[in-house]
């Protein structure tokens, strides 16, 4: 019997959340067959079986966060016959719960046209929950991997659904980041608006904002910095985190060395594509020195944004719209973009923030 533990997934990751088990206790697996999926930071990773054997005991349940090196499952290499890609012992005896779902026949009843008993896949803990709550698993359509029945499915069928459920994966990471910011950052916000009436119809707003931030960091470097509460580190390059909204939660992939990137548009597009396809590398989600949130593509004009320590600043761009401005003492209608700059007032003065925002505005209006 061998206890298989959560392997080191690299990039300094210390823990992972169990997203789904792809096998059940009693199943026979072969080397490199998918055992389970875990989520680390904002990437889903599939962990394969280290060798062929029988799953004896699943230790870490779905939804649980485990540390690197923690026990996941007990595997018995034994001498079981390798059954290729088939998961499960075909000759394994049915559990009592499975037997309950099978139609009963009289000794001499003609069963020629009797339907085969329904099959289902559920972990032992789920079967136990179903038994305790009087739920017939044969009547449930599973929502888990490969149609597996989950505890959520059982509770829904029993009418005893709990209100809400724990946040997982990306949303859990986001919640933790927000708590860190709340507990350490002294946040302040300044706002302005840029007249972008000179922009062409094909102008890429995100690209222009990135270019404006590069220009502002050169004019006022104090916003392109890290602060740990004691020490401030000014950066001589810009690693720009760009907030991306997805149904799974908020991502902030980092465009490393944005100030030295020759094709900014392609770099931005590649980051977005990696987020959408969930192929983003863990290192592409770390190391940002400043953040851009172009929330105006969704709605809103101004915002008090959340600074992610150790960063000290984040620029938000609101919804582009037309507004009445005064030019030569005459009212004119111009296209504008609202700007919000939130900063950590422990490390950044109001004057530094105002100069940075003025530099952003000047670049956008050129």
PyMOL commands that set and color helices and strands:
alter all, ss='L'
color gray80, all
select helices_A, chain A and resi 96-101+124-132+137-139+145-147+151-158+169-184+205-219+221-223+258-260+264-276+282-285+295-297+350-364
alter helices_A, ss='H'
color red, helices_A
select strands_A, chain A and resi 2-5+15-21+28-29+34-40+43-48+53-58+65-67+71-76+187-195+225-227+232-234+240-246+249-255+290-293+313-317+321-327+330-344
alter strands_A, ss='S'
color yellow, strands_A
deselect
rebuild
show_as cartoon
